[in-house]
Amino acid sequence: ETGVTQSPTHLIKTRGQQVTLRCSSQSGHNTVSWYQQALGQGPQFIFQYYREEENGRGNFPPRFSGLQFPNYSSELNVNALELDDSALYLCASSLAGDSSYNEQFFGPGTRLTVL
Amino acid sequence: GENVEQHPSTLSVQEGDSAVIKCTYSDSASNYFPWYKQELGKGPQLIIDIRSNVGEKKDQRIAVTLNKTAKHFSLHITETQPEDSAVYFCAAVYTGGFKTIFGAGTRLFVKA
């Protein structure tokens, strides 16, 4: 069973640029959630994708967008990068079913630095 | 709005002692409460969870309690070991399971 993987591991961008982060979910999982974790803080929910549709969103502006593909892998896109976007971006996959609560398996994250 | 408060932010214990981390959530719509351990350079890893219809759950040295009336839940680690040193996060998941709200984290140091 393959765990959640993310790429790249580290990324440096400048303010105003755009970035795409990628996540491969754990085998058999159909749901992906993205989180932003600033240094010394807890992860903040960005959004969740279920069967290629956005299933819920946290308090993040529209310049944060995502995609989920038929193989359930996912991308997080951030436009017009700001300095405050510097953080660890985590994705987590789970298997949505009849139960509303399913264990999320997190990837190692992508460390984004905006200069 | 939805919020999870976590205390303490830092906790230092001697090996073999117990550690307790406490959390409070704001929205009564929360009904699933996972706890995560995050080691340096890694993503959070689920260590134990509790659902709203249960008051207590134990797994070896780790236990979690939930008081729905007071909106409090706590993590108890007994017989701590140096490898327990990490950052621990509590979280509350809202009905439907699509949104997880994390606490700010507790950095646990276990001194040998």
Interface residues (C-beta under 8 A of the other chain):
Chain A: V4 S33 Y35 G40 Q41 G42 P43 Q44 F45 Q48 Y50 N55 G56 G58 L90 A92 A96 S99 S100 Y101 N102 E103 Q104 F105 F106 G107 P108 G109
Chain B: V4 Q6 N31 Y32 P34 Y36 G41 K42 G43 P44 Q45 L46 D49 R51 F89 A91 V93 T95 G96 G97 F98 K99 T100 I101 F102 G103 A104 G105
